[in-house]
Amino acid sequence: MASAAIFSSLRRRRSPSLEAFLAPVDLTEVALVQTLATLLSDLVSCYSNNVFFFQRRNSRSLIRKVEVFLLLLEYLRDSGSGFMSDLPSKAVLCFKELYFLIYRSKILLDYCSQSSKLWLLLQNHSISGHFHDLNQEISTLLDVFPIKEINLSDDVREQVELLQKQVRKAILYVDKSDENLRLAFYSFLDEFENGRIPNHVELRLFFVERLGIKDAKSCSSEIEFLEEQIVNHEGDIEPTASVLNGFVAIARYCRFLLFGFEEDELQLSFGNKKKPRKGLIAREIADTFLTIPKDFCCPISLDLMRDPVIISTGQTYDRSSIARWMEEGHCTCPKTGQTLIHNRLVPNRALRNLIMQWCTAHGVPYNPPESTDASAETFAAALPIKAATEANRAAATLLIKQLENGSQGAQTVAAREVRLLAKTGKENRAIIAEAGAIPHLRKLLSSSNPVAQENSVTAMLNLSIYEKNKSRIIDEDGCLGSIVEVLRHGLTMEARQNAAATLFSLSAVHEYKKRIADQEEAVEALAELLRVGAPRGKKDAVTALFNLATHSDNCARMIEAGAVTALVRALEDEGVAEEAAGALALIVRQPVGAEAVGKEETAVAGLISMMRCGTPRGKENAVAALLEFCRTSGAAATKRVLKAPALAGLLQALLFTGTKRARRKAASLARVFQRCEYASLQFGQSDVRYAFADNSAMNNSSLPGDVSVSMSVSVL
């Protein structure tokens, strides 16, 4: 269908109900005419008085055509069932085609009435083309329609024949005033591209007077809509994602320049909550009746993969999702937490072929991507154009001024906008930090306003993802202490969670791990959040503690702060047990750590329980923790572990069914038991040797990187 591409980028429209547009396969002539009359009547009543900001002439013209069809269908309906039953077969076929033309007309009118003004402006040529396509299809339908074979009244016949003549002469219409506005928008992009900031008066004239964007709220809505188009961008849609980034940056700059920073406190939300987006009607139908195989879904977006690619860790993601992840500054695999060796994206053609076969078999629309060259495969993220960088730089300057000198309300708004701007790529994170945001955000961390505090700590989290900003945050006087204070006494749980995530992000630098652990109350606060936090807060806390545990000098500090006790208790929480076991496996490598874990009554039982019921990675970490505990603690601790019921069976199971790493660790643990003089009372020697004989040559190294935990920092 010619208009499929443009419709697929609409994310905010309310789609027609599925029931309303199921194909009229089994309808009788009478029912078909009645249904069409009802649908046309609804369409006319919905849009006849609607004022379209753009595509006014094309929309009104389409509605007038629909009104003529309504006149025809109402006449046939009112003529009685006998009259309708005698309709020529060619007329019935035309009415069935009209059924789908109504559907497409509704989508197009919905699109024009509910999309953002800026997006409609950018799509001006394309949308005009879709109106012209509908005109041509209506013309074809009327040419085929057997009007002479149907007994119509003179006025109805005259209206239909007049419409037939009009649509034959119809040409593509592009509104000149709309087109001039579109060119003006591009001229602002060109100015930023050339390093110049557009004139303030011209920007106000464009946004306020001509587009009717008169306040911060409506401007923010425009920005959100454009950002959604970037997230859901398809390769054949113009403008490209990189150019769209430039327009978003211009709109964001104008939001601050033209409408300031004062905002009703009630409008400041605690999380950037957005309405759920709607997709294609075809996709909605497919989702209603089908369950997409898990392996066909991207682990990041959870949507059906259109262009699956393999990254350096061997994991597969949809190209657009993983490219966006990399562009945001992440250098780890989202699924495994492993550091990426390189950024090359290798097409997974075998999986793509399977997805195509599945979609074909189930009637799900699927458009495979065009073949890409080597440079595109190397890095698929849309690179920001200079205009976007310069516009964001100008916006960041305005934001920092408000953080420094604005009122409390203005500072709160500025902190939120810094947070949002810092979500969108490492370039923006660098620009914001270079403009001097970090000292001002640090001051807001101690704000008594919960919204200001939450947005400032989350902005700090987003900024910390960029590697160079980590040193700026750590070296800022009092900043680390302020983050810890939010972690301990944050005014919202979201703020406390994001403070923990910030510490985790900062602890990615090895030399900062000791500084964080030595910060007063930092480890205590993480342990407390792990005990009593919400699920995401516990996850943030346990991953931060894991990172701190990778520094050998932090062991005593973590024991003193109660982190070991919290980690042992976390073994009972399946949401964080995997990471907790990984952290314990690191801690018990030191005698003082093994001693502290040994004093926890439930530690051994918790690890053994994970070997029985945990995730594959959880089982790996549990058996690794037991292995290190026995190696470090000596015979007495080993005998204590050996007394645990069913341990022999669990080891046997891991040796045969566990992952490669779990088998290696289980084999090593079995050898430790064999060397213990008590082992013969608990293990049949021949059975144990038989179980791990094939694994004896495996590498039994215990490097810190040998503990497996999936970790990543998400922008918020």
PyMOL commands that set and color helices and strands:
alter all, ss='L'
color gray80, all
select helices_A, chain A and resi 4-8+18-21+29-47+56-78+81-85+89-114+117-122+124-144+147-149+154-169+176-193+200-210+216-231+241-259+265-267+281-289+294-296+319-327+349-362+374-378+386-405+408-421+426-434+437-444+450-464+467-475+479-489+493-506+510-518+522-532+535-549+552-560+563-570+577-587+591-598+603-613+616-633+635-642+647-657+660-675+679-682+685-695+704-706
alter helices_A, ss='H'
color red, helices_A
select strands_A, chain A and resi 308-310+316-318+346-347
alter strands_A, ss='S'
color yellow, strands_A
deselect
rebuild
show_as cartoon
